[in-house]
């Protein structure tokens, strides 16, 4: 199995910065894509940013120019640097990974989620 552990959430004033980190561990053969999603109260979970094993990145329009996603393939970690935070960025942020595991029974690709970390931006 694979576990994702997030860290770095908290409370910050509008205009401030936070950095989220996520570490993947377990029987990992290859992490194909890692990303961050967020879910505000009463809303659906939406993608914020993602990065492939090859380094290609994608961002939600609402965070372009403010957030930067980065990945360390050797350490199986992904980080999200969030600058110029706005109150509307307030949400629970979830780490996500698309992981291929190699077992004696074959290889399997599954989607994994972290437990979530709260980000609150005050106005």
Backbone as JSON Lines, residues from 0, in Angstrom:
{"i":0,"aa":"X","n":[0.83,-1.19,0.0],"ca":[0.0,0.0,0.0],"c":[0.87,1.24,0.0]}
{"i":1,"aa":"X","n":[0.21,2.37,-0.21],"ca":[0.88,3.66,-0.28],"c":[0.24,4.63,0.71]}
{"i":2,"aa":"X","n":[1.06,5.38,1.39],"ca":[0.56,6.4,2.31],"c":[1.07,7.76,1.88]}
{"i":3,"aa":"X","n":[0.2,8.75,2.0],"ca":[0.56,10.14,1.73],"c":[0.38,10.92,3.02]}
{"i":4,"aa":"X","n":[1.42,11.63,3.43],"ca":[1.37,12.42,4.65],"c":[1.64,13.87,4.3]}
{"i":5,"aa":"X","n":[0.69,14.74,4.66],"ca":[0.79,16.16,4.34],"c":[1.23,16.95,5.56]}
{"i":6,"aa":"X","n":[1.81,18.1,5.3],"ca":[2.17,19.02,6.37],"c":[2.2,20.43,5.81]}
{"i":7,"aa":"X","n":[2.12,21.4,6.71],"ca":[2.33,22.79,6.31],"c":[1.11,23.68,6.29]}
{"i":8,"aa":"X","n":[-0.06,23.17,6.58],"ca":[-1.23,24.03,6.59],"c":[-1.2,24.98,7.79]}
{"i":9,"aa":"X","n":[-2.19,25.87,7.83],"ca":[-2.27,26.78,8.96],"c":[-3.1,28.0,8.66]}
{"i":10,"aa":"X","n":[-2.95,28.99,9.53],"ca":[-3.69,30.25,9.41],"c":[-2.73,31.35,8.99]}
{"i":11,"aa":"X","n":[-3.13,32.12,7.99],"ca":[-2.29,33.2,7.49],"c":[-3.19,34.36,7.06]}
{"i":12,"aa":"X","n":[-2.65,35.55,7.12],"ca":[-3.4,36.72,6.67],"c":[-3.36,36.83,5.14]}
{"i":13,"aa":"X","n":[-4.35,37.48,4.61],"ca":[-4.39,37.7,3.17],"c":[-3.09,38.37,2.72]}
{"i":14,"aa":"X","n":[-2.57,37.88,1.6],"ca":[-1.3,38.39,1.09],"c":[-0.1,37.61,1.57]}
{"i":15,"aa":"X","n":[-0.31,36.74,2.53],"ca":[0.78,35.96,3.07],"c":[1.07,34.71,2.26]}
{"i":16,"aa":"X","n":[1.97,33.9,2.8],"ca":[2.42,32.7,2.09],"c":[2.39,31.49,3.01]}
{"i":17,"aa":"X","n":[2.2,30.34,2.41],"ca":[2.3,29.06,3.08],"c":[2.91,28.05,2.12]}
{"i":18,"aa":"X","n":[3.54,27.06,2.69],"ca":[4.1,25.98,1.87],"c":[3.58,24.66,2.38]}
{"i":19,"aa":"X","n":[2.95,23.91,1.5],"ca":[2.46,22.58,1.83],"c":[3.42,21.53,1.29]}
{"i":20,"aa":"X","n":[3.59,20.47,2.05],"ca":[4.43,19.37,1.6],"c":[3.69,18.05,1.77]}
{"i":21,"aa":"X","n":[4.05,17.11,0.92],"ca":[3.42,15.79,0.97],"c":[4.48,14.74,0.65]}
{"i":22,"aa":"X","n":[4.56,13.74,1.51],"ca":[5.53,12.67,1.32],"c":[4.79,11.35,1.1]}
{"i":23,"aa":"X","n":[5.19,10.66,0.05],"ca":[4.59,9.36,-0.26],"c":[5.53,8.26,0.19]}
{"i":24,"aa":"X","n":[4.96,7.21,0.77],"ca":[5.77,6.07,1.19],"c":[4.98,4.79,0.95]}
{"i":25,"aa":"X","n":[5.71,3.68,0.94],"ca":[5.06,2.39,0.72],"c":[5.71,1.65,-0.43]}
{"i":26,"aa":"X","n":[4.96,0.72,-0.98],"ca":[5.49,-0.12,-2.06],"c":[5.3,0.59,-3.4]}
{"i":27,"aa":"X","n":[6.18,1.56,-3.64],"ca":[6.06,2.42,-4.82],"c":[7.04,1.98,-5.88]}
{"i":28,"aa":"X","n":[6.54,1.71,-7.06],"ca":[7.42,1.46,-8.2],"c":[7.66,2.77,-8.95]}
{"i":29,"aa":"X","n":[6.59,3.5,-9.17],"ca":[6.69,4.78,-9.87],"c":[5.49,5.66,-9.51]}
{"i":30,"aa":"X","n":[5.78,6.91,-9.22],"ca":[4.71,7.89,-9.05],"c":[4.52,8.6,-10.37]}
{"i":31,"aa":"X","n":[3.37,8.46,-10.96],"ca":[3.12,9.01,-12.29],"c":[2.78,10.49,-12.23]}
{"i":32,"aa":"X","n":[1.9,10.84,-11.32],"ca":[1.48,12.23,-11.15],"c":[1.22,12.49,-9.68]}
{"i":33,"aa":"X","n":[1.62,13.65,-9.22],"ca":[1.25,14.09,-7.87],"c":[0.58,15.45,-7.99]}
{"i":34,"aa":"X","n":[-0.32,15.7,-7.08],"ca":[-1.01,16.98,-7.17],"c":[-1.67,17.37,-5.88]}
{"i":35,"aa":"X","n":[-2.24,18.54,-5.9],"ca":[-2.97,19.09,-4.77],"c":[-4.39,19.44,-5.2]}
{"i":36,"aa":"X","n":[-5.33,19.07,-4.36],"ca":[-6.73,19.42,-4.53],"c":[-7.15,20.21,-3.29]}
{"i":37,"aa":"X","n":[-8.27,20.9,-3.41],"ca":[-8.78,21.58,-2.23],"c":[-10.31,21.52,-2.23]}
{"i":38,"aa":"X","n":[-10.83,21.57,-1.01],"ca":[-12.27,21.51,-0.85],"c":[-12.69,22.49,0.23]}
{"i":39,"aa":"X","n":[-13.47,23.47,-0.17],"ca":[-14.02,24.44,0.77],"c":[-15.36,23.92,1.27]}
{"i":40,"aa":"X","n":[-15.82,24.4,2.42],"ca":[-17.1,23.92,2.97],"c":[-18.24,24.1,1.98]}
{"i":41,"aa":"X","n":[-18.99,23.02,1.78],"ca":[-20.14,23.08,0.89],"c":[-19.81,23.04,-0.6]}
{"i":42,"aa":"X","n":[-18.54,22.86,-0.92],"ca":[-18.14,22.84,-2.33],"c":[-17.48,21.51,-2.67]}
{"i":43,"aa":"X","n":[-17.35,21.26,-3.97],"ca":[-16.71,20.03,-4.4],"c":[-15.19,20.15,-4.31]}
{"i":44,"aa":"X","n":[-14.54,19.02,-4.33],"ca":[-13.09,19.01,-4.31],"c":[-12.57,19.29,-5.72]}
{"i":45,"aa":"X","n":[-11.72,20.29,-5.83],"ca":[-11.2,20.7,-7.13],"c":[-9.68,20.61,-7.16]}
{"i":46,"aa":"X","n":[-9.16,20.37,-8.34],"ca":[-7.72,20.33,-8.5],"c":[-7.14,21.74,-8.4]}
{"i":47,"aa":"X","n":[-6.02,21.85,-7.74],"ca":[-5.3,23.12,-7.63],"c":[-4.09,23.12,-8.56]}
{"i":48,"aa":"X","n":[-3.29,22.07,-8.46],"ca":[-2.09,21.98,-9.28],"c":[-1.65,20.52,-9.33]}
{"i":49,"aa":"X","n":[-0.95,20.18,-10.4],"ca":[-0.43,18.83,-10.54],"c":[0.89,18.85,-11.28]}
{"i":50,"aa":"X","n":[1.67,17.8,-11.06],"ca":[2.97,17.68,-11.73],"c":[3.2,16.22,-12.07]}
{"i":51,"aa":"X","n":[3.65,15.98,-13.29],"ca":[3.91,14.61,-13.73],"c":[5.31,14.17,-13.34]}
{"i":52,"aa":"X","n":[5.57,12.91,-13.51],"ca":[6.9,12.37,-13.24],"c":[7.95,13.07,-14.1]}
{"i":53,"aa":"X","n":[7.55,13.49,-15.29],"ca":[8.46,14.17,-16.18],"c":[8.61,15.65,-15.91]}
{"i":54,"aa":"X","n":[7.81,16.16,-14.97],"ca":[7.94,17.56,-14.58],"c":[6.93,18.51,-15.2]}
{"i":55,"aa":"X","n":[6.0,18.01,-15.97],"ca":[4.99,18.89,-16.55],"c":[4.0,19.31,-15.47]}
{"i":56,"aa":"X","n":[3.67,20.59,-15.45],"ca":[2.78,21.11,-14.41],"c":[1.51,21.69,-15.01]}
{"i":57,"aa":"X","n":[0.46,21.65,-14.2],"ca":[-0.81,22.28,-14.56],"c":[-1.34,22.99,-13.33]}
{"i":58,"aa":"X","n":[-2.03,24.11,-13.55],"ca":[-2.57,24.89,-12.45],"c":[-4.01,25.28,-12.74]}
{"i":59,"aa":"X","n":[-4.8,25.37,-11.7],"ca":[-6.12,25.96,-11.84],"c":[-5.95,27.44,-12.17]}
{"i":60,"aa":"X","n":[-6.86,27.98,-12.96],"ca":[-6.75,29.38,-13.35],"c":[-6.69,30.3,-12.14]}
{"i":61,"aa":"X","n":[-7.39,29.93,-11.09],"ca":[-7.49,30.8,-9.92],"c":[-6.19,30.93,-9.14]}
{"i":62,"aa":"X","n":[-5.23,30.05,-9.39],"ca":[-3.98,30.09,-8.62],"c":[-2.77,30.37,-9.5]}
{"i":63,"aa":"X","n":[-2.95,30.45,-10.8],"ca":[-1.82,30.7,-11.7],"c":[-1.13,32.01,-11.32]}
{"i":64,"aa":"X","n":[0.2,31.93,-11.27],"ca":[0.98,33.11,-10.93],"c":[1.16,33.3,-9.43]}
{"i":65,"aa":"X","n":[0.42,32.56,-8.63],"ca":[0.53,32.69,-7.17],"c":[1.06,31.42,-6.52]}
{"i":66,"aa":"X","n":[0.69,30.28,-7.05],"ca":[1.09,28.99,-6.5],"c":[2.12,28.32,-7.4]}
{"i":67,"aa":"X","n":[3.03,27.59,-6.79],"ca":[4.02,26.83,-7.55],"c":[4.12,25.43,-6.97]}
{"i":68,"aa":"X","n":[3.97,24.44,-7.85],"ca":[4.09,23.05,-7.42],"c":[5.46,22.53,-7.84]}
{"i":69,"aa":"X","n":[6.06,21.73,-6.97],"ca":[7.35,21.14,-7.28],"c":[7.4,19.72,-6.73]}
{"i":70,"aa":"X","n":[8.24,18.9,-7.34],"ca":[8.27,17.47,-7.0],"c":[9.71,17.0,-6.94]}
{"i":71,"aa":"X","n":[9.99,16.19,-5.95],"ca":[11.3,15.56,-5.82],"c":[11.09,14.07,-6.08]}
{"i":72,"aa":"X","n":[11.46,13.64,-7.26],"ca":[11.22,12.24,-7.63],"c":[12.01,11.27,-6.75]}
{"i":73,"aa":"X","n":[13.2,11.67,-6.36],"ca":[14.04,10.77,-5.55],"c":[13.45,10.55,-4.16]}
{"i":74,"aa":"X","n":[12.79,11.59,-3.64],"ca":[12.24,11.5,-2.28],"c":[10.74,11.22,-2.27]}
{"i":75,"aa":"X","n":[10.14,11.16,-3.44],"ca":[8.69,10.94,-3.53],"c":[7.91,11.99,-2.74]}
{"i":76,"aa":"X","n":[8.3,13.23,-2.91],"ca":[7.61,14.32,-2.24],"c":[7.12,15.35,-3.25]}
{"i":77,"aa":"X","n":[6.08,16.05,-2.86],"ca":[5.57,17.15,-3.67],"c":[5.27,18.3,-2.73]}
{"i":78,"aa":"X","n":[5.55,19.5,-3.2],"ca":[5.31,20.69,-2.4],"c":[4.47,21.68,-3.18]}
{"i":79,"aa":"X","n":[3.78,22.52,-2.44],"ca":[2.97,23.58,-3.05],"c":[3.3,24.88,-2.34]}
{"i":80,"aa":"X","n":[4.0,25.75,-3.02],"ca":[4.31,27.08,-2.48],"c":[3.15,28.0,-2.84]}
{"i":81,"aa":"X","n":[2.52,28.56,-1.83],"ca":[1.35,29.41,-2.04],"c":[1.67,30.82,-1.6]}
{"i":82,"aa":"X","n":[1.69,31.73,-2.54],"ca":[1.97,33.13,-2.26],"c":[0.73,33.98,-2.55]}
{"i":83,"aa":"X","n":[0.76,35.2,-2.05],"ca":[-0.35,36.14,-2.27],"c":[-1.7,35.48,-1.97]}
{"i":84,"aa":"X","n":[-1.77,34.84,-0.84],"ca":[-2.98,34.1,-0.5],"c":[-4.17,35.01,-0.32]}
{"i":85,"aa":"X","n":[-5.33,34.5,-0.69],"ca":[-6.58,35.24,-0.61],"c":[-7.56,34.47,0.28]}
{"i":86,"aa":"X","n":[-8.53,35.16,0.85],"ca":[-9.52,34.45,1.68],"c":[-10.21,33.32,0.93]}
{"i":87,"aa":"X","n":[-10.39,33.49,-0.36],"ca":[-11.05,32.44,-1.14],"c":[-10.18,31.2,-1.35]}
{"i":88,"aa":"X","n":[-8.93,31.25,-0.92],"ca":[-8.07,30.07,-0.94],"c":[-8.3,29.18,0.28]}
{"i":89,"aa":"X","n":[-9.1,29.65,1.22],"ca":[-9.39,28.88,2.41],"c":[-10.09,27.58,2.06]}
{"i":90,"aa":"X","n":[-9.51,26.48,2.52],"ca":[-10.05,25.15,2.2],"c":[-9.2,24.09,2.9]}
{"i":91,"aa":"X","n":[-9.67,22.87,2.83],"ca":[-8.82,21.74,3.19],"c":[-8.1,21.3,1.92]}
{"i":92,"aa":"X","n":[-6.79,21.22,2.02],"ca":[-5.97,20.86,0.87],"c":[-5.56,19.39,1.0]}
{"i":93,"aa":"X","n":[-5.74,18.66,-0.1],"ca":[-5.46,17.24,-0.14],"c":[-4.35,16.94,-1.14]}
{"i":94,"aa":"X","n":[-3.41,16.12,-0.73],"ca":[-2.4,15.62,-1.63],"c":[-2.94,14.4,-2.35]}
{"i":95,"aa":"X","n":[-2.61,14.28,-3.61],"ca":[-3.06,13.16,-4.43],"c":[-1.89,12.61,-5.22]}
{"i":96,"aa":"X","n":[-1.86,11.28,-5.37],"ca":[-0.8,10.66,-6.16],"c":[-1.36,9.5,-6.96]}
{"i":97,"aa":"X","n":[-0.95,9.46,-8.2],"ca":[-1.25,8.32,-9.08],"c":[0.0,7.44,-9.08]}
{"i":98,"aa":"X","n":[-0.12,6.26,-8.48],"ca":[1.06,5.45,-8.17],"c":[0.97,4.08,-8.81]}
{"i":99,"aa":"X","n":[2.07,3.65,-9.39],"ca":[2.18,2.29,-9.89],"c":[2.98,1.48,-8.88]}
{"i":100,"aa":"X","n":[2.4,0.4,-8.42],"ca":[3.07,-0.5,-7.48],"c":[3.45,-1.79,-8.21]}
{"i":101,"aa":"X","n":[4.6,-2.31,-7.87],"ca":[5.03,-3.58,-8.45],"c":[5.01,-4.63,-7.37]}
{"i":102,"aa":"X","n":[4.24,-5.68,-7.6],"ca":[4.15,-6.77,-6.63],"c":[4.47,-8.08,-7.34]}
{"i":103,"aa":"X","n":[4.57,-9.13,-6.57],"ca":[4.83,-10.44,-7.18],"c":[3.69,-10.86,-8.08]}
{"i":104,"aa":"X","n":[2.53,-10.27,-7.87],"ca":[1.37,-10.6,-8.69],"c":[1.21,-9.74,-9.91]}
{"i":105,"aa":"X","n":[2.09,-8.77,-10.08],"ca":[1.99,-7.87,-11.22],"c":[2.07,-6.42,-10.78]}
{"i":106,"aa":"X","n":[1.88,-5.52,-11.72],"ca":[1.92,-4.1,-11.4],"c":[0.5,-3.55,-11.37]}
{"i":107,"aa":"X","n":[0.28,-2.6,-10.49],"ca":[-1.04,-2.01,-10.3],"c":[-0.89,-0.5,-10.18]}
{"i":108,"aa":"X","n":[-1.79,0.22,-10.82],"ca":[-1.8,1.67,-10.73],"c":[-3.08,2.12,-10.03]}
{"i":109,"aa":"X","n":[-2.92,2.88,-8.97],"ca":[-4.05,3.34,-8.18],"c":[-3.88,4.79,-7.79]}
{"i":110,"aa":"X","n":[-4.98,5.36,-7.35],"ca":[-5.03,6.75,-6.91],"c":[-5.04,6.78,-5.39]}
{"i":111,"aa":"X","n":[-4.2,7.64,-4.8],"ca":[-4.11,7.71,-3.35],"c":[-4.3,9.15,-2.88]}
{"i":112,"aa":"X","n":[-4.83,9.27,-1.65],"ca":[-5.1,10.59,-1.08],"c":[-4.48,10.73,0.3]}
{"i":113,"aa":"X","n":[-4.05,11.93,0.61],"ca":[-3.64,12.24,1.96],"c":[-4.84,12.54,2.82]}
{"i":114,"aa":"X","n":[-4.59,12.81,4.1],"ca":[-5.68,13.03,5.04],"c":[-6.22,14.46,4.98]}
{"i":115,"aa":"X","n":[-5.5,15.34,4.34],"ca":[-5.95,16.73,4.23],"c":[-5.32,17.62,5.28]}
{"i":116,"aa":"X","n":[-5.07,18.86,4.89],"ca":[-4.53,19.85,5.81],"c":[-5.28,21.17,5.6]}
{"i":117,"aa":"X","n":[-5.65,21.79,6.71],"ca":[-6.48,23.0,6.64],"c":[-5.62,24.22,6.34]}
{"i":118,"aa":"X","n":[-6.07,25.0,5.38],"ca":[-5.47,26.31,5.09],"c":[-6.55,27.35,5.28]}
{"i":119,"aa":"X","n":[-6.29,28.31,6.15],"ca":[-7.25,29.37,6.42],"c":[-6.57,30.71,6.18]}
{"i":120,"aa":"X","n":[-7.18,31.52,5.32],"ca":[-6.65,32.84,5.0],"c":[-7.63,33.88,5.51]}
{"i":121,"aa":"X","n":[-7.17,34.69,6.44],"ca":[-8.03,35.72,7.02],"c":[-7.91,37.03,6.24]}
{"i":122,"aa":"X","n":[-9.01,37.76,6.21],"ca":[-9.01,39.02,5.46],"c":[-8.56,40.18,6.32]}
